[in-house]
Amino acid sequence: MRTLFLTVALMAFASCAAACDVCGCSIGGNYFGILPQFHRHFVGMRWSEQTFRSAHSGSAAQNSQFSSEEHFRTIDVLGRFYPLRRLQMMVLAPYHNFRRTEDGVQTHTQGIGDVSVLGNYILSDTGDSLRRKWQHTLTVGGGVKLATGKYKLRTPEGALITANMQPGTGSTDFMLSAAYTLRRGAWGIATDVLGRINTANAKDYRYGNRISGSVKAFYWNKMRKISLLPNIGVFADQSAPNYDQDEFAEGTGGSLILSTLGLDMYAGHFSAGFTYQHPIYQHLGEGAIVANARWMATLNYIF
């Protein structure tokens, strides 16, 4: 039986604030985290939740003069399958529930988001070799985020809702990725990097290109019928500003670094996990957006 081997697959990020209204964003919403058994198919669901506070300027945010608060909740259906031995396909289909409160007025949107498809080619894999003390896996790939979610939702009064509160972006975007895992015995390190190239949607709004990466250390603790995998690491993301009809969109783009702490459990054909992420550095929307801690929970069926 193949050795359990891990990879960290990092999908595209949801989009940030609109051009004329600084507001938090569902950044990091499509992050996979550590996935179950590397050489097997799986389907699963994930619940994630994150919140932001937004101000009209960076100085206002520094003085805790926030004008709005945003809550982003997402349920993802995700899966992995192998059409060929060295080709790994990943699919993620999100359903979003977004809520923003400003001056006692609440804006609520929900709906199917943009579906992402990522293909990874396994360049190197020594996870099955019992003769090697150090075992590693290297994958490279690319993918596409399809414009399947609605991006023109309006308020009951007929005003167009800001871009970051829309379930979809309206654009087809492209991704390039690489992931490397190194393990010795029960200990290991997983690293990954992903770049995203965005295109303009039908309203000529283009979200900034971005690059993301993470490093995680994990420990594989195998017991009788249950295995535990605690992990700890750091995740970083850098995004260019958005553009609305070739004009700079104020309050968009920025940098974010998160510490991550997680625990995954494996039992038979099932796996479950929980991940907590806490900001350790951030400069979002020219300093006007503050990200709070976030969490995600997963349940997968492995076959």
Buried (B, 14 or more C-beta within 10 A) or exposed (E): EEBBBBBBBBBBBBBBBBBEBBBBBBBBBBBBBBBBBBBBBBBBEBEBBBBBBBBBBBEBBEEEEBBBBBBBBBBBBBBBBEEEEEBBBBBBBBBBBBBBEBEEEEBEBBBBBBBBBBBBEBEEBBBEEEEEEEBBBBBBBBBBBBBBBBBEBEEEEEEEBBBBBBBBBBBBBBBBBBBBBBBEEEEBBBBBBBBBEBBBBEBEBBBBBBBBBBBBEBEBEEEEEEBEBEBEBBBBBBBBBBBBEEEEBBBBBBEBBBBBBBEBEBEEEBBBBBBBBEBEEBBBBBBBBBBBEBBBEBEBBBE
